[in-house]
Amino acid sequence: MTEESQRLPVSTDQDVVRVRQLVRTVAVAVKLSLVDQTKLVTAASELARNTLVYGGGGEVIVSRVQSDRRPGIRIVFADQGPGIVDLDLALTDGYTTGGGLGLGLSGARRLVDEFEIQTEVGKGTTITVTKWCR
């Protein structure tokens, strides 16, 4: 059950910073541990940057969620960019198209409790991640 959601555009580097700040604020509010806050903010930063760089911009929705008395955070990153041609390759550790470290999708997936990706070439990508309080 979603308690509250906040929607942010992602069209500039400053928007990526705002996403990070919002995720940190909500992570503190739901009482994630400092380690889990850091993991979630890192994943959100990577995915927001991907939304901007590879998706051409989009939006992020940050929601407080509740499941069996456990609070958590769900974040949806959505763009209408080119989509991911080879999802299996994109999820491979070390794979990068940007000349970076390749932390990308595989790294973000390891930092959260739930990770779902929907992509269609020519139509865009939506990634949903959730982190639960321990």
Steps between C-alpha positions, in 0.01 A plus 500: 500500500645835399474769764636799312683565176711782364573545130811673369602576142844386386624726224820655642794403722341712775189279480718196571626678814139576602407132458789400725396755763136388496594133524728575798223699673241225453751229601559683829124546551428128463795425731724307262837427658788726397648216291167441321453876450840513331425198282165640390633850429785349298259287295262794451784725389618246241150435369406870486821570308416215258153650455663830403796377293362193324126568516523865403327603822180388664355491846549339838224412744605442862243329724482392860359147509393258771499119500428278800582780742829568321541844352702550187561718198403429141656706223391493136733638231324548164608636164381492140851455363636242258455206737760232570580280202670217690371494858701191601820669387403828671450309828844335478753608763759732353304577184497868407414701194617823657864419569430495875556230758200298392334518843183592317199275501666193651646703785173680567319164502734369772443807720121463531261229620275494193592596143273486197573630152270541204650622175391514141723613216378832367254550786705540817589339828339482842697372798333445837710442813395442861700505823340367820586580860671208671 
